[in-house]
């Protein structure tokens, strides 16, 4: 058995488990997350605009589909190499 004991989880964290995610979050992780977000946006927005044009919709509709939050499975349709 382990000699270290885990502290009881606070009520707020039991209700909203995402609170525990931010416990070890620091500025270095935030910088890396920002770089990742910009990279994804640079690829996803033009791709969504192109798919909208192919489907006969205005490019603004493609931008809306790239911005509106959805599950990761539906976020982007791309060729996988």
N, C-alpha and C positions, 0 to 999 in steps of 0.2 A: 504494500500500500504506500501511496505517496505521503511524504511528511508535510507537504504544503497543502493548505486548505484554501478553497475558493471562497471568496466573500459572497454573501447572498446577493442576487441580482436585484437592483432597485426596481420598484414598481414601474417607474416610467420606462425603464429599459425592457421590462417584460411586455409592456403594452406596445412600445415602439422599438423593436430590436435594432433599428438603424442607428439609434443613439450610441450603441456599443461600437459601431464602426468608426465613429469620430473620435473615440478615445485615444487612439494612437496616430491620429491624423496630424501632419505637420506641414510646414511651408514647402518642404522638398517634395512631398507627395502631391501637394496642390499644384506646384509648378509642372510636374510630370503629367498630372491629369489635364491641365490646361493645354499643354502641348499635344496630348492625345486628342482632345476635343477639337482643336483647330485642324489637326491633320484629318480627322474624320469629316469635318465640315467641308474642307477643301475638296474632298472627293465626292461626298454624298450630294451636296447641293447641285453641282453641275450635272451629275448623273441623273438626279431626279428631274431636272429641267429637260434633259434629253429624252427621258422616258415619257414625260408629259407631251413633248412635241411629237414623238412617234405615235402616241395614242390619240393625237389630234386635240390636245388640250393646250391652253396657253402656258408658257413657262412658269408663270406665277403659281399655277396649281401645283407644279412640281416642287417649287420652293416650299409651299405649304405642307406638302406631304413629307418633305425632308425635315421640317421644323416640328410638326405636331408629334408629341411623344407617343410611341407605340412599344410593343414588346420588341426585344432584340431580334427575334426570329423574323419579324416583319419589317425591320428598320431599313434594310438595304438589300436590293437584289443586284447581285454582281456576278461576274464570271470568277470562278475560283480556279486559280492556276496552281 
